[in-house]
Amino acid sequence: MKPTAGGYRVAVIGASSLLGKELLNVLQERKFPVSRLVTFEDDEDEQGLPIVDLTERFQAIVADEDVHEAELDFAFFAASASARRPEFLERLLKAEDGEQPAHQHRCVLVDLDGHVSGAECRVPFLDRPGRGLDGRRHIAPSPRVIVAPHPVTIVISSLLLPLAELVPLKGAVAQAFMPASEIGPRAIEELQRQTVNLLSFQKTPQAVFGAQIAFNLLPRIGRATRGSLQHLEDRLRRQLRQYLGDRAPLPALRLLQAPVFYSVALSLYVETSHPVAAEKLRQVLAGERVQVRRSAEQAPSQVEVTGSSSILLDAISVDGGHPAGVWIWAAVDSLRLAAENAVEIAESLIKGSDGVTG
């Protein structure tokens, strides 16, 4: 893929969402070669109309609904479920589905929010050749739509894949504790108001969560609609099934709504075919993105990881009643990890490290 003069033409759909803002920050920090940037709001009050990002590093352009995908190199989809899709995105998806000639569309869509079903999932730091984790995974040579998996999918995969390379796995169970930021700014505001009101003995607002979440833990919120924990669980299972394939067993998965503002915590139980020393497991799991604490160190938390893309693990512990069972506690800034993975996908296409040519 070759850039236009000065860099690549990039669109961010959902630029005003929490994920979209983090994506813009990562594009800046990693000095992604952007020549023009088109941003689309993720605000229902703005009706999804495009905005101009006025950051100094980017030469932003004013776009309207007639912007064409042929004018873009990359489009990052970070919008919420309720956001209206730009027309160029609908055309791009039709081309991917075979309804339009694909050769007319050079733009690559990187989907961060699970709107596209069936597209290939990629995690560059796990897919990179030489890691020993990609030998049984086929990577399409020239995709037009790529899914940047949810951070929970990335964390679980980054743990199960190296363990499966070390020893056969009999099964795994994962519980993820989700933050208010997963829902959006309205959820963060409601959690804050609930906390303040409870401490002052006032009635708590429940428009977003449908229940008290402050100082509480919920297995589900609202109805099983798009954006709910149940819907997200289904999406993550599909991503894990596709990404793990036959390289590691599909874990049982449960999401819980936690009373925290940002970042995800994950409790993973893995049963191996035979007992393995905790120190050996620590050596296998520690890597480029994963840091493992020792028992003498403080356990990682959702508060600590905010602002970092590292996956922090507590000391690996063997289950007292099952010698072949181990417990892993992980914490990660979900917004940061999602944004960095999406930008790394685009960077890998530019570098041609996975065989893609423009």
N, C-alpha and C positions, 0 to 999 in steps of 0.2 A: 504494500500500500504506500503510495507516494503522496507527500503533502503538496498542497498548493503553496503559493509564495508566502513565506512567513510561518507556515504551520498548517494545522488541520482545522477544518470547519466543524464546530461542535455545537450540538443542541442539548440542553438539559430540560427535560419535561418534568415538572414538579420541583422547580428550583427554589420555591419558597417553603417546601416541606422541610422537616428536620433532616431527612436523608439527603434532600437536594442541596441544602446549605452545606452539609458536611462534604458532599461531593465537590462542590465549587471550591471549598477550602483545600481539599486534597489535590485537585487539579492545579491550584496555585502553588502549593507547597512542593509538589513533585515537578514543577516547571513543565507541565505537559505542553507540548508545542501547539498552542491554539492561535490561529490567525483570526478567526471570527467566532464569536460565541452568541448563540441565540438561547434565551431562557424563557420558559413558559411557567406561569404561576401555577401553584397547587392550592389556590384559595377559592372556595366556592363563591365568595363575594365578588371575586374578579372574573368569574365565569370562564376561567381557564385561558384568558387572553395572554399573549406573550408580553414579557417585560424586558427591559434592558438591564443587564448586570453592569454596574459601573466600577468594577474593580480595576485597579491600575494596570495589572499585568495583562489584561485582555482587552482587545479592541472589539467591543460589543457592537452588534448591529440591531437595528429595529426591524422586527419581522412581523408579518401579518399571517393570517390563516392560509395564505396562498404560497407560503414557503414550500419549496419542493425538495424532496429527499435527495435529488441529484445535486443540490447545492450544498449538501452536507457530507462529511466523512464519517462522523460518529454521532449517534443520538443515545443519550443516557436516559432511561426511563425510571424516574424516582418518584413518580406521582402516587397519590393515594388512590384507593379504589373508586372514590367518588369523582375524581378529576376527569374532565373531558379530554379525549385524545385529540391532538392536532390532526388535520386532514392528511398531512404528509406521513404521519405514523400509520394511519389506516391503510394508505397506499402501500407502504413498505411491508406491512403484515400481509396484505393480499398478495404481494409479489412472493413472499416467503411461502405462502400456501399454494402457489402455482396459479393464482388467478390472473397474474400479470407477468410479462416476461421479466425474469430476474436480472437479465443483463442490463436493463435500463436503470438499475438501482445500485449505486456503489456504496450507499450509506450502510454502516453496520450499526445495528441496534443492540445495546447492552441493557438488558432488563434487570433492574435491581429489586423489583417489587412483585415478581411472580405473576405479572399480567399475561405473559405468553406461555402457553402450555406446549410441551413437546419439544421445545428448543433445547440444545445441548447446554449442560451446566459446565462451567469452568472455574477452577481455582488455581491460578498460575503457580503459586508457591508449592502446591501439591502436585501439579501436572508436569512440573519442570523435569526434563530428561535427566536421568542420573540419580533420581531420588529412590528408584526401586519401587515406586508406587504406581507407575503408569503402564507397566508392561502388558496388562490385559485390558487396557482401555483404549478404544478407538477414538481419535479426535478428528472431526471433520476438517478437510483441508481449506474450505472457503465458505465459512458461515456468513449469513447476513443477519441472523438473529442469535444472540448468545444470552443465556441466563447467568447472571451473577448470583449464586445461591445465597439464601438467607444465612446470616451469621451462625445460627444454630446448626444448620447443615454443615457449614465449614468447620466449626469446632468439633462436632461429632466425627466428621470424616478425618480430621487431622489427628484424632486419637485412635480411631478404630483401624485405619489403614496401616500405620506402622506396627500396631499390636498384631494385626493379622499376618504381617510379614514375619513376625518373630515366632508366633505360636498359633496353632489353629484355635479359633474362637467358637465356643459352643453357643453363645448368645450375649445380648447386651440389653440393658434397660436404661433409658435416659429421661431425666426430668429437668426441664428448663424453667427457670424462674424469670418471667418476662417483666420488663420495666414499663412505666407509663409512656415513655417515648415511643414504644412500638405502635401505640395508637395515634399519638400526635400531640400537638401543643395543648389542645383542649383537655386531654387526659392529664397532662402535667399540671395544668392550672387547677383542675378539679382535685387532684391528689393534694396539692398545696393547700387549697381552701378547706378540704376535709380535715387535714392535719391541724390547721389553725383553729377551725371551728370546734373540733373535739377538745382541744386544750382549753378553750374558753367556754365549754359547755353549751355550744350552739348547735343548731340543726345542720347536718352535713348535706351538701349538694350531691346528687347521684345521677345526673343526667347522662354522663358518659359511661360510668362503670355499672350503673344500675344497682349498686350496693355500696356499703362502706368498704373501702380498700385500705384507707389509712390505718396503720397498726393491725393489719389483717392480711389474710392470704386466701385467695379464691381459686377454685379449680375451673371455673368458667365465669364469663361475664356476658350479660345480655343473651340474645338468641343466637342460634347457630347460623349466622349470616356471614357474608363476606366481610372480613375484618375482625371476626371473632376469633377466640382462641381455638375453637373447634375447626374453623375453616383454615386457620394457619397450620394447625397440626396436620391436616390432610395435605396441604401444599408441601410441608416439610417432608412428609413420608414419601411423596412422589419424587421430590428432589433427591432424597437419600437413596431411594430405590434405583433411580437413574444413575446417580453419581457413583455409588458404591458398586453397583453391578454384582458380579460374583467375587469381588475382591475382599469383601467383609460382610458378615451377616447384617441384615436389616434390623436395627434395634427397635424394641418397643419404646414408644415415645409419648410423653405427657407434658403439656405446657401448663404452668401455673402463673396466675397474675400476682406479682409481688408488689408490696408498697414501696417501690423505689422509683426514682425519677429516670435514671439512665442505666444502661449496661445490663448484660445478661449473665446470670449465674447458672451453671449446669452441674448436675449430679449424675454421674455415669457409673453404672455397675456393669462390669464385664466378667464373664466366666470363661476361663481358658480350658483347654483340654487337659492340662496338668498344671500343678502349682509352679509359679515362676517368682523368683525373688523380686521384692519391691525395687531394689536398687537397679536390677536389670531392666525393669519396666521404665524406671526413671530415665535411664540412659537412652532407651529406644524412643521415648516420647519427646525428649528435649531436642529442639531443632531451631531452624531459622526463625519461626514465628512463635514457637511454644517454649515457655520458660517454666521450669518445675522447681517449686520450693522444697526445702528440706524441713523436717519436723521441728527443728530448732528455730525456724523462721516463722514470721507471722503469716497466717493464712490469707490468701488473696481474696479481695471482696469486690463487689460491684462499684463501690465508691473509689477504690484504689485505681482501677483500670481506666477510668474515664479519661479520654484524651489520648489513649494509646491503642495501637492496633495489635499489640502482643496478646497472646492467649496465655494467661497465668494459671498454673496448676498448683494445687496444694500437694503436700507430700503424699505419694501413693500409699494407700493402706489396704492390707489384706483383710478380707472379711473373717471375723473370729470363728464363725460356724462353717465357713466354706473355704478351705485352703486354696482352691483354684479360683476363687472370686475376689476381685479387687474393686475398690472404690476410687473414683477420680472426681475431684472437685475442680471446676474451671470457672474463670470469670473473664469477660471480654467486653470492651466497649463496642456494642453491636453496630452503632452508626458508623464509627470509625472503620471497623473491619469491613463492613459492607462497601463503604465508599472506596477504600484502598483496593479492595479486590476488583471492583469494577474498573478503576483506572488502570490497574495492572493488566487486566484483560485487554484493554485498548493498547497498552504499551507492548504487550506480547505480540499483538497483530502487527504493530508498526515494525518491531524488530524482526518479525518473521521467524521467531523461535519455535513456532509450532507448524511451520510450513505454509503459512498463509501468504499469498501474494495478491497485490491489488490489481 
